[in-house]
Amino acid sequence: MEKRTNFFVKGQEALKPLFAMGNYVKNSRIEKPLQLLIEVRVSQINGCAYCLDMHWKDARAIGETEQRLYGLSVWQESPYYSDRERAALLWAEAVTASKVPDTVYDEVSPHFSEEELIDLTMAVTTINTWNRLNISFPHGVGTYRVGQFG
């Protein structure tokens, strides 16, 4: 692949709001293991190799199992996830597709407070944005080290 612009170098001003959004999500009401499941699943959907590598490694570092990570692409048919996790994955897929019908909202909302659902949506939209940037300006797939970005 031809080398593209390094957006981490040339896009610092543009990335400031995204870093702030990421910091908000990191400290949000959504527990870190669930955030990582969402980040892996959305990155699978979007086909972002860099983000998959990063979030898979981060999830493993905090004790997530290989089985649950491998099963994410077929989570609906896998018994490894709690009702809350299933609701979050359903929400993440709907938000990523920009199609969130009332049926999805009604299925997901019993598992999250209104504030948590907003935080979950912020988590989903944040990883979608990172996916799109890393797909547009690919770099260093496979080079991420756990904790590299704090």
C-alpha positions in Angstrom: 0.0 0.0 0.0 1.2 3.5 -0.8 2.1 5.6 2.2 -0.6 8.1 3.2 -0.6 11.1 5.5 0.1 10.4 9.1 -3.0 12.0 10.7 -1.4 11.7 14.2 1.3 14.2 13.0 -0.7 16.4 10.6 -4.1 16.3 12.3 -3.3 17.3 15.9 -5.8 20.2 15.9 -8.5 18.1 14.3 -7.9 15.2 16.8 -8.2 17.4 19.9 -12.0 17.0 20.2 -11.7 13.3 19.5 -9.2 12.9 22.3 -11.5 14.7 24.6 -14.4 12.5 23.6 -12.3 9.4 24.1 -11.3 10.7 27.6 -15.0 11.2 28.4 -15.9 7.7 27.3 -12.9 6.2 29.2 -14.3 7.7 32.4 -18.0 7.1 31.6 -20.6 5.0 33.3 -19.9 2.1 30.9 -17.5 -0.4 32.4 -14.1 -0.9 30.7 -14.6 -4.6 29.7 -17.9 -3.7 28.0 -16.3 -0.7 26.2 -13.6 -3.1 24.8 -16.2 -5.6 23.6 -17.9 -2.8 21.8 -14.7 -1.5 20.3 -13.7 -4.9 19.0 -17.2 -5.6 17.6 -17.6 -2.2 15.9 -14.0 -2.5 14.5 -15.0 -6.0 13.1 -18.0 -4.5 11.4 -16.0 -1.6 9.9 -13.0 -3.7 8.9 -10.4 -1.6 10.9 -7.3 -3.8 11.3 -5.4 -1.3 13.5 -8.3 -0.9 15.9 -9.0 -4.6 16.0 -5.4 -5.3 16.9 -5.4 -2.5 19.6 -8.7 -3.4 21.3 -8.1 -7.2 21.1 -4.8 -6.7 22.9 -6.3 -4.3 25.5 -9.2 -6.7 26.1 -6.8 -9.7 26.6 -4.6 -7.5 29.0 -7.6 -7.0 31.3 -8.5 -10.7 31.3 -11.0 -11.0 28.5 -11.1 -14.6 27.2 -10.1 -15.6 23.7 -13.4 -17.5 23.4 -15.5 -14.4 24.1 -13.5 -12.3 21.7 -13.6 -15.0 18.9 -17.4 -15.2 19.4 -18.1 -11.5 19.0 -18.9 -11.8 15.3 -21.6 -14.3 16.2 -22.6 -13.0 19.6 -26.3 -13.6 19.0 -25.7 -17.3 18.8 -23.0 -17.6 21.5 -23.8 -18.2 25.1 -20.8 -16.3 26.5 -22.4 -12.9 27.0 -24.6 -11.4 29.7 -27.9 -9.8 28.9 -26.3 -6.3 29.4 -23.5 -7.2 27.0 -26.0 -8.5 24.4 -28.0 -5.3 24.7 -24.8 -3.2 24.3 -23.8 -5.2 21.2 -27.2 -4.9 19.7 -27.1 -1.1 20.3 -23.6 -0.8 18.9 -24.5 -2.6 15.7 -27.6 -0.5 15.3 -25.8 2.8 15.9 -23.0 1.8 13.6 -25.5 1.0 10.8 -27.3 4.4 11.6 -30.5 2.4 12.0 -31.9 2.5 15.5 -35.6 1.6 15.4 -37.9 1.7 18.5 -37.7 -2.1 18.7 -34.0 -1.9 19.4 -34.3 1.0 21.8 -37.1 -0.9 23.7 -34.9 -4.1 23.9 -31.8 -2.2 25.0 -33.1 0.4 27.4 -34.0 -1.9 30.3 -30.3 -2.8 30.6 -29.0 0.8 30.8 -30.0 4.0 32.6 -30.7 6.9 30.3 -27.3 8.4 31.1 -25.6 5.0 30.5 -27.3 4.7 27.1 -26.0 8.1 26.2 -22.5 7.1 27.3 -22.8 3.8 25.4 -23.8 5.8 22.3 -20.7 8.0 22.8 -18.5 4.9 23.0 -20.0 3.5 19.8 -19.6 6.8 17.9 -16.1 7.3 19.1 -14.8 4.0 17.9 -16.7 4.5 14.6 -14.8 7.7 14.2 -11.4 6.2 15.0 -12.2 3.3 12.6 -12.8 5.7 9.8 -9.7 7.6 10.5 -7.5 4.5 10.7 -9.0 3.1 7.5 -8.5 6.4 5.7 -5.0 6.8 6.9 -3.7 3.3 7.7 -0.4 2.9 9.6 1.4 0.4 11.8 -1.2 -2.4 11.9 0.1 -4.9 14.5 2.5 -2.5 16.2 0.2 -1.4 19.0 1.4 -2.1 22.6 -1.0 -2.4 25.5 -1.1 1.0 27.3 0.6 2.8 24.4 -1.9 5.6 24.5 -2.4 5.9 28.2 
